[in-house]
């Protein structure tokens, strides 16, 4: 991923959209807080719940979100074994 090959922008109050080529993913956000928060899946759930183009790229995406979004990252609790 190069600097010019992605877009990161807010959509509504509750979403932060990451676009890369033809692919996109909307991260859920908390709103009404300052600084804003963006939710990410727990490490063990990342590949199971993220679209294929983001699987295996958790560290890269967390770094990008920290550096480019202005949001605080909130990790969701791990999913229960029954929901995997």
N, C-alpha and C positions, 0 to 999 in steps of 0.2 A: 504494500500500500504506500503510495507516495502522497505527499502533502496535497497535491492538486487533484487526487483521484477520489476524494470523499467530500461529503457535505455533512455538517452537523448543525441542526437548527431546531428551535422549539416549535411545537405544533400544539396549539391550544395551551392551556396551563398545565395539562397533565402528561404531556408527551415530549420526549426529546428524540428526534428522528436522526438516524445515521443512514446515509445513502452512499453506496459505493457502486458505481456503474449502474447496472439495471437492478441491483439488489438494494433493499432497504429494510430497516428494522426500527420500530418505535419502542423506545424504553419508557416505562411508566415513571412519572415524577410525582413527588409531593408538591403541593402548591400552597401558597399562603405562608410560606416560611422563608426566612432570609438567613443564609443563602439558600437557593433552591436545592432540592435533593433529587437524585435519580436512583431508581431501584435497579439492581442487577441480581441475577440468579446466584445462589450459593455455588461455590466452586464445583462441588460434586454433581450439581444439576445442570451446569452450563451447557454441555454438549447435548444433553437430552432435550432441552427446551429451546435452544437457540436455533435460528435457521442455519442451513448447511453452510452458507458462506461465512458464518461467524464461529462455527464449531472449531475448537482447537486454538482459538485466538483470544481467549479470555484476558490474559495478561496484557496483550496489545490493546485491547479495547478499553480495559480499565485505565491504562496509561493515557490513552487518547481522551477519555472522558474526564480524567483529572486535569489534564493540561489544556483542553480546548473548550470544555462545556461551561465552566463556572459553577458547576453543581457539586454538591457533596455526594459521595457515593454511599448508598445504603445497600448492604447485602441482605437479600431476602433469606429467611431461615430455610434450611434444607427441606426438601419435600420428604414426606413420610415414605417409607419403603412400599406401602400399599399403592401410592400414586405414581410410582416409577414404572 
